[in-house]
């Protein structure tokens, strides 16, 4: 949905329309009452990226309508962006336009902020970055009071960090997360807190161990670990695995083992189809798995991972794509019942809805 269609006064109506579409989509499945978790109506995105439109020696922030990438939509604010992003935008742009070195060949700016008011800005160029650029960028860093990254072809200059520290409240507990530039993190921190609380609530009093696929930087792993004896988590991204290790240590989580391996490879390993050196230090038979947590990419679960998931007594499934979730639930419903279903409005003013389902194996 285009930026000019963001209308906080219509938020509830638009969310209602999305819910009606989702209920129709899932009408052939026996779902329990759908619990809805709302987003703030504005200033909810902690991440944003903008193209830079250069004209007549002046840089402007720009966005594009889908399919119309030659016609920029110049903006001076971003109402869905965090308050921190909106406060940094004009100051940054003014500094860029007052410096030929910072402005020339700049084509993209990325903001990464947090609820805890941390911030990181990445400036991306179509030119090599030299010592003069670094001098000007350091002055900009001092002016803004935030860390800056300069990127160009085969270059990455850090001034000084390439991450921010987020603090999320889940019930009475606060958890700390390192979120690395370029790595995945949930863009809507308020809704993320609600998703974490929902997952923790529905896994309380769990027995045995947890298997988590697609764990990312440990976003869900960190608060979920308290509900299980042991956790084995998998993730393919090296950057995310590094952040996950930091996040486990920062939150005193000591019962998690994270392995850099894909869900498809892990399925082959646990079935004894082939060995993996990355798993050589683990005795998979020592785990008493009762629950699996999956938060797959938009494509959903592949057939082999879906078959693996169906073996667990309890399935916690978080999805960013209701269409693939629906297809996967049709298969899983052959062995499991959906006991809880929730929607999380991560992306207001778009057609997207994040969903969560808790499934239990049927006794018959």
TACORQUI-V346330 format. One record per helix or strand of 2 or more residues. SS is the DSSP state (H for helix, E for strand). FROM is the first residue (numbers start at 1). TO is the last residue. If there is no record, write none. Layout:
# TACORQUI-V346330
<<SS/FROM/TO> <SS/FROM/TO>>
This chain:
# TACORQUI-V346330
<<H/3/5> <H/8/25> <E/34/37> <E/47/55> <E/58/64> <E/72/75> <H/83/97> <H/100/103> <E/106/113> <E/119/125> <H/131/144> <E/147/152> <E/155/159> <E/163/170> <E/173/180> <H/189/201> <E/209/213> <H/219/227> <E/231/235> <H/238/250> <E/256/260> <H/263/270> <H/277/279> <H/284/286> <E/289/294> <H/303/309> <E/314/319> <H/322/332> <E/336/344> <E/354/361>>
